[in-house]
């Protein structure tokens, strides 16, 4: 780890970094540098689109590389370059059984008791943590730009499979930027997905709309005035748009399945404790 004494920001740079860290700590999911820029823009610490490229990127890069305050290379979301780790595992059967008991999670099918199967599609891939936070349990599909052929084919097959499996309507909710590209991405993807999907499905573009952006006072895209990006929403604004989708889920039925999961997990943990880990006194949980 770098020695913070070798790199110590002064004056406004320190103020910006400390304020940005407060924004990072204000939510429970990873955020992107662009999301932070909009927060600092609203705080009056940045003023123009040029500040993002000419000032902010270099400042935050230095802070992360030098571990200033709470900053580190992993402090911001970058979900496009995740490594694929292979070859690791447990030391032996005993350690595997202990881990199995301690981390056991039982997953029962919750969509089987729902009136519709639902998915949330969104453009801002770096904000995946935000959608996990406010749309728990719902299938999430990050676009991150134009959808290529393979993901579109897989999506068409998945929607058809779900419709056949559950025998209920399939509903898709999309969240993207309000700009020409953001509006075009969904239309382009749907052209192929609908052609390849064997069942009909409903699609609703929930946000971001011009009316929402103006009504909530969302800052304009600093690179293209008159356009609005999802990352410009505050956490509360984003939640207010995402949560109504989650409200469409029958949570009574959902929680009933979760209770069944807990009961089943406890039974299996007890079996592992008594039969595989040496009796009732073996440490589990």
Secondary structure as GFF3:
##gff-version 3
##sequence-region A 1 285
A	DSSP	three_ten_helix	4	6	.	.	.	ID=ss1
A	DSSP	alpha_helix	11	25	.	.	.	ID=ss2
A	DSSP	alpha_helix	33	42	.	.	.	ID=ss3
A	DSSP	alpha_helix	49	51	.	.	.	ID=ss4
A	DSSP	pi_helix	52	56	.	.	.	ID=ss5
A	DSSP	alpha_helix	57	65	.	.	.	ID=ss6
A	DSSP	alpha_helix	93	103	.	.	.	ID=ss7
A	DSSP	three_ten_helix	111	113	.	.	.	ID=ss8
A	DSSP	beta_strand	116	122	.	.	.	ID=ss9
A	DSSP	three_ten_helix	125	127	.	.	.	ID=ss10
A	DSSP	alpha_helix	128	134	.	.	.	ID=ss11
A	DSSP	beta_strand	139	142	.	.	.	ID=ss12
A	DSSP	alpha_helix	149	166	.	.	.	ID=ss13
A	DSSP	beta_strand	169	175	.	.	.	ID=ss14
A	DSSP	alpha_helix	180	196	.	.	.	ID=ss15
A	DSSP	beta_strand	202	207	.	.	.	ID=ss16
A	DSSP	alpha_helix	210	215	.	.	.	ID=ss17
A	DSSP	three_ten_helix	230	232	.	.	.	ID=ss18
A	DSSP	alpha_helix	235	246	.	.	.	ID=ss19
A	DSSP	alpha_helix	251	271	.	.	.	ID=ss20
A	DSSP	pi_helix	272	276	.	.	.	ID=ss21
###
